[in-house]
């Protein structure tokens, strides 16, 4: 499987419509592609942890929701993203 799946693209588009940039980035960081999360998505999420107007519980909920996916790739990338935020993000 190469590239983003149709499901990934639809989910990202739904988050774009609702105006949730954080949820959209979480979706893009945890796609079905068999490769690690892209650095630009991880950097954006780390930047979000340093801003005051970002809802951190929503970010955590978005990541947790992705861990319930049936695809092992999405779950693994969610855990990698969570670990990356815990190591490099703001407390």
N, C-alpha and C positions, 0 to 999 in steps of 0.2 A: 504494500500500500504506500503510494507516494503522494505527497501533497495533502492539503486539507481535504477532509471528507465533506460531503454535502451537508451532513448533520452539523459539523463544526462551523461551516459557513453560515448556515441558517441560524444557529444559536448565537453566533457573533452579531449577526444582523439584528436579531431580536434585542440584544443588549444595546445596540446602537440606537434603535428606535426608542427604547425606554430611557436613554440618556445616561446609562451607567457605564462610564468608561472603565471603572475598576473591574466590573463583572465581565466586560468585553475582553479586557486584557487577560483576566484569569482564564477565560475560555480559549483565547489564542495561545496562551502559554501551555495549556494542557490539551492540545489537539491529539488526534489519533495517529499523527505522524510518528514513525518509529525513529525518533531522535530526541535529544534533550530540548528543554524549553529554550526559546531564543533569548539571547542576552538582552535585546532591547525590551522584551516584555518583562523580564526579571528586573531590569534597571528601573522601568517605570513603576513596578509594584514597590520596589524599595523606596523610590522617591515618594510614593504615596504614603508610606509609613511615617515620613518626616513632615507631612503637611497636616495642618490643623483641621481643615474642612473635609477630610476623607473619613468615611465611616469604616473604621477598622473591623468592628464586628461583622459588617457586611462582607468585607474582604475575606475574613475567616470563614464565614458561612458559604461563600462562593467556592472556596477551596474545598471545604468539607463536602459540599454537594458533589463536586467532581470526583471525590474519592468513592462515591457510591455508584459510579459508572460501571457498566459491565465489561468494559475494555481494560485489560491490564495496563496498557500503555497510558491511558488517561489517568488511571489511579497512580501509577508510578510517577508520572510527571507532576501530579498534584502533590505527592509527597516530597518530590525534589524541590518544587516551588516553595512549599511550606518550610522545608529545612533551610532553603536559601534565605527566606525572609527572616527566619529565627536567628540565623547567623549574622546577616548583614543589615537587617532592617532596624529601625528605631524601636526602643523598648515600648 
